[in-house]
């Protein structure tokens, strides 16, 4: 019997933070402490005036709730209240309004536009164009091979090739990030009936047609629909060929997608083709209106105007949209131990409710990756030096984090890539009474996959859009000045 191979090596970026703080929190705490010491040295009575503000500032960055500093929670609540007061949390489409933006999508998707292009083989594919940032996102439809039905050596080879594929993104400066989305939903059985209806010929014998209809009628009425997408977000401004006009940028995107698709075939997936513009519109429409999922699979002429919801309203803990109510989470903590290749199988497996799981990979350019890892090693060494100078005992987590930082730097020096990884999960119900059960099922599946999810309070609409194959990256939106 062979041993099961496990994988790991990830770690959270920490920078020069002390006491579990980030770089910004550390400087705020040190500034408050320095102000208090200087004021006290000048005049002892000044501590009566500077002490309370310094204590409050220190408490805001040191006290954490579910791993999040209190200052962040307060800032998030203030932003939410401000946005709600200005009506930014509600959306109503102008169905009968003759206006060019009457059918735009809500939230972070409002500035997007759906384009259609052709690849080198003449196949049409859809492109989501973010007009604010100038980024293009194209999506590949893939069919992954189950690791449960394959030899373990084959699964290990697929994982190794996937790591190589991700490392190659660091040498493609125009590729900003890649999002892998697994979309699962209960299928009432209409897909089988539709497939048989399309396949039946009008000239078929009556007995054969009757037999096929009887088989459809006696087939199980419940099944699961599983779709997997790989979305690549392309930045023409970083392309070695230069930005040029839109046709040049789209041509460069097509060549990049073709190169990535050919290499992706060795990672245990079968490329079924690029997603067309109509298919992308149908995916978005089905997400906003789960009751129309069967209709969107039949339609082949959907546009971006058909994709958005009629109405949507964001709440701190949920997102209401047409016939659905969704709850969204983000990856709070990765597994602390090495894991097998099928660690996420419980989370991405079909369940009683529609669910989307998106893993987003932001590759660092090869030159930047070396600098980032050197900074992480230096920061770990600084924390170790600070610990010794203050006489504190070394914790197991500190030793583990320092070893991981050195391991990552050593692996990068031998040719490995560096990628920032985040995970987002969305589950949707059509009846509010089912929401507690859907939340419990999703969180239990995450625990079985050895990861911790954190509900994105006050950011439900943005997280909902992130799990769609439209190229949304929350980290990019937080840095962007609107």
Buried (B, 14 or more C-beta within 10 A) or exposed (E): EEEEBEBEEEBEEBBBBBEEBBBEBBBBBEEBEEBBEEBBEEEEEBBEEBBEEBEEBBBBBBEBEEEEBBBBBEEBEEEBEEEBEEEBBEBEBEEEEEEEEEBBBBBBBBBBEBBBBEBEEEEBBBBBBBEEBBBBBBBBBBEBBEBEEEEBEEBBBBBBBBBBBBBBBBEBBBBBBBBBBBBBBBBBBBBBBBEBEEEEEEEEEEEEBEEBBEEBEEEEEEBEBBBBBBBBBBBBEEBEEEBEEBEBBBBBBBEBBBEBBEEBEBBBBEBEBBBBBBBBBBBBBBBBBBEBBBBBBEBEEBEBEBBBBBBBBBBBBBBBBBBBBBBBBBBBEBBEEEBBBBBBBBBBBBBBBBBBBBBBBBBBBBEEBBEBBEBBBBBBEBBBEEBEEEEEEEEEEBEEBBEBBBEBBEBBEEEBBBBBEBBBBBBBBBEEEBBEEBBEBBBEBBEBBBBBBEBBBBBBBBBBBBBBBBBBBBEBBEEEEE
